[in-house]
Amino acid sequence: MQKDYLTLPGRLLQAIDRYASPRAQMYRQDGQWLSIPAKELLRRIAGLWHSLAKFGVTQGDRVALFAPNCPEWHVADFAILGLGAIVVPIYFRESTERMAYILAHSEAKAIFIAGEDQAKRWNEIAQRSPSVQNVILAAGAVAGKTSAPPVGSATDRSGWSTELSYEALIADAGDAEIEAYRRRIAGLRPDSLASIIYTSGTTGEPKGVMLSHANFTSNVEASFERFDVGAGSVALSFLPLAHVYEREVDYGYMFKGLSVAYVPRMEGVPQALLEVRPHICAAVPRFFEKLYANILERGAQRSGLGRRVFDWAMRVERKAAPWRAYGRRVSLGVRWQWWMANRLVYQKFRDGVGGRIVEFISGGAPLAPELAEFFTTVGLPLFQGYGLTETSPVVATNLPSACRIGTVGRPIPGVEVRTAEDGELLVRGPCVMQGYYKKPDETRAVLSSDGWLATGDIGHLDADGYLSITDRKKELLKTAGGKLVAPAPIENALKSSPFILSAVLVGDRRPYIAALIVPNFATVQARASQGGVKLASPQEMVSSAWVHDLIEGEIKRLTANLAQFETIKRFALLDRDFTFDGGELTFTLKLKRRVIDQRYAEVIDRLYAQPAPVAR
């Protein structure tokens, strides 16, 4: 019942009044971390809100928000929402073609831009975006000559300009603007549209997911309140705020009085972890895969006693996982070994991410159970959840008080989950979207008249109510023999090998399953050197028969329990990892399977050029 939920600005005001955090926001500038108190955050929000209202932005207008993770992102967000206007976030590295589509489809009346790179991208498409009448520039953004007003735009209104300085707009805001903002917030409706979020997608035209204030606030209240962090803790924000996942957890941080430390680019995360020393952060599985790979690489680079201690500690981790990750009994000897390994090795793992992590949250894609086991066992508790943009986003999550590794947790309060006849998960609750913007047919295709959303994911609930996700319905591989294979669990199992960095299964409409494998070059090189094999480069490594045999052994070891039709019959080694910049990953680091299939078509064809191998 949406009337029970507050609006997003209403929840923020509650948090500011309750916690009055002296460092609500944190950001890095000129080599040091600076803070913005909650009261100053509110002043900036009210100042921008007042200016936008003066320049004609009103209830129902769409306003684009194009910026990396930074304090200005949330200032703009809450200012726009405070007008009853609708935030249209755009990924800060979005392609100009998709950006132009989003602005045109949403008919955005204004755009808030932070950052020089973002201003340059805007300049490239400004003439193709006639609906945009106001451009607000922040954080070093400077628009160029191409941002001149389109023909017929209303530039003659009093105070109207195509280029507005964010800093100037908020400079003179004070108590009067804050009080006016509070009064306006009291009149907003929780069921009104708050945001249109265009899905990243791997193919096809993006769809604008319509989410209300109540969609967001109900989701934050149900999913975030039960985590073990409170006011005064520090959270790291580095996944794109244009994506609903980071946006929702950041709302949770702010509403609970945490300090939000912004990292504009992923490359800055390792340094920020050491400098900010956060207590909590949300990430995608690829982040944890990379973190695990880095730990293994550092271990592989040790020698002598240090290497032997590291290897021993990794063996202890596997013996202690039933106790530390699942709460089962182990012998006193294992407990004592864990205690020693914790002092000698695991503490260094924790120090490498700042030394204060209470909880890691994983979402956005399936997480290998082995990763959750490892991080939880070494004292970095990792909790996996599940959701979609269309559900604001959380459907289910593991919690400190209720966690079952290998699942995505129990559905959050107020959310119902059931399974259709074909195994597809259906979801209903206050977090489910209002629909796709201007796409009624697509909305009816996934959202029933009684509120059930077809998720497109295959999964099931166990007897204790924990939800497991098998795979995306559209990503299931169907072999030429008609067998359905879910690639993600197998890929995750392969990536648990210390010698495998990335893996992609192929085989749709093919006679058998094959794989593209990216070796972990550092750990493979270290193992090779132990055996007297010299490997000078990634290119030399992937052509090495020795490396091929090593990886083949790992594949057989990690897939021994699969059904015969699921086993990997052939594989190819690649000399570079999949990346966003390379076009193989979405901005939430999910695989773009169709792109990978096309890019490596010749490699894949060679895997099927020979007669099918004998079944093992």
FENSULPE-V949239 format. One record per pair of residues at least 12 apart in sequence whose C-alpha atoms are under 6 Angstrom apart, sorted by the first residue. I is the first residue (numbers start at 1). GAP is how many residues later the second one is. Records with the same first field share a line. If there is no record, write none. Layout:
I = GAP + GAP
//
This chain:
2 = 212
5 = 209
6 = 184
7 = 183 + 206
8 = 205
9 = 69
12 = 243
15 = 240
16 = 22
19 = 238
20 = 18
21 = 16 + 17
22 = 15
23 = 12 + 13 + 14 + 236
24 = 12 + 13 + 14 + 235
25 = 234 + 235 + 236
26 = 234 + 235
27 = 234 + 235
44 = 126
45 = 30 + 34
46 = 131 + 132 + 135
47 = 123 + 126
48 = 31 + 121 + 122
49 = 30
55 = 105
58 = 25 + 27
59 = 24 + 25 + 26
60 = 25
61 = 24 + 25
62 = 24 + 46 + 47
63 = 24 + 25 + 45 + 46 + 47 + 48
64 = 23 + 24 + 25 + 47
65 = 23 + 24 + 25 + 46 + 47
66 = 24 + 26 + 46 + 47
67 = 25 + 46 + 47
68 = 24 + 196
69 = 193 + 195
70 = 192
82 = 103
86 = 108 + 109
87 = 108
88 = 107 + 108
89 = 153
90 = 152
91 = 151
107 = 24
108 = 23 + 24
109 = 22 + 23 + 24
110 = 22 + 23 + 24 + 25
111 = 24
112 = 24
113 = 24
114 = 23 + 24 + 25 + 27
115 = 24 + 25 + 26
116 = 24 + 25
119 = 22 + 23 + 24
123 = 23 + 24
126 = 21
130 = 20
133 = 29
134 = 28
135 = 27 + 28 + 29
136 = 27 + 28 + 29 + 30
137 = 28 + 29
138 = 28
190 = 23 + 24
191 = 21 + 23
192 = 20
193 = 18 + 19
194 = 17 + 18 + 19
195 = 16
196 = 12 + 13 + 14
197 = 12
202 = 390
208 = 228 + 229
209 = 227
210 = 223 + 224 + 225 + 226
211 = 222
215 = 215 + 216
216 = 176
219 = 212
220 = 32
222 = 190 + 191
223 = 189
224 = 28
231 = 25 + 26 + 27
232 = 26
233 = 25
234 = 24 + 25 + 44 + 45
235 = 24 + 25 + 43 + 44 + 45 + 46
236 = 25 + 45
237 = 24 + 25
238 = 25
244 = 145
273 = 80 + 81
274 = 79 + 80
277 = 77 + 79
279 = 77 + 78 + 79
280 = 77 + 78 + 79 + 80
281 = 79
282 = 78 + 79 + 80
283 = 79
284 = 78 + 79 + 80
285 = 82
297 = 225 + 226
300 = 223 + 226
313 = 28
321 = 56
324 = 53
325 = 48 + 51 + 52
346 = 32
359 = 22
360 = 22
361 = 21 + 22 + 23
362 = 22
363 = 21 + 22 + 23
368 = 124
369 = 37
383 = 15
384 = 14 + 24
385 = 12 + 13 + 23
386 = 22
390 = 42 + 43
391 = 40 + 41 + 42
392 = 39
395 = 16
396 = 13 + 14 + 15 + 16
397 = 12 + 13
407 = 60 + 61
408 = 59 + 60
409 = 57 + 58
410 = 55 + 56 + 57
414 = 15
415 = 13 + 14
416 = 12
423 = 35
424 = 33 + 34
425 = 30 + 32 + 33
426 = 26 + 27 + 28 + 29
427 = 25 + 26
428 = 23 + 24
456 = 17
457 = 14 + 15 + 16
458 = 12 + 13 + 15
471 = 15
477 = 31
478 = 30 + 31
479 = 29 + 30 + 31 + 32
480 = 29 + 30 + 31
487 = 18
491 = 12
499 = 20 + 21 + 24 + 25
500 = 19 + 20
501 = 17 + 18 + 19
502 = 15 + 16
503 = 13 + 14
504 = 12
513 = 55
514 = 54 + 55 + 56 + 57
515 = 56
516 = 55 + 56
517 = 56
518 = 55 + 56 + 59
538 = 37
539 = 36
542 = 31
584 = 12
//
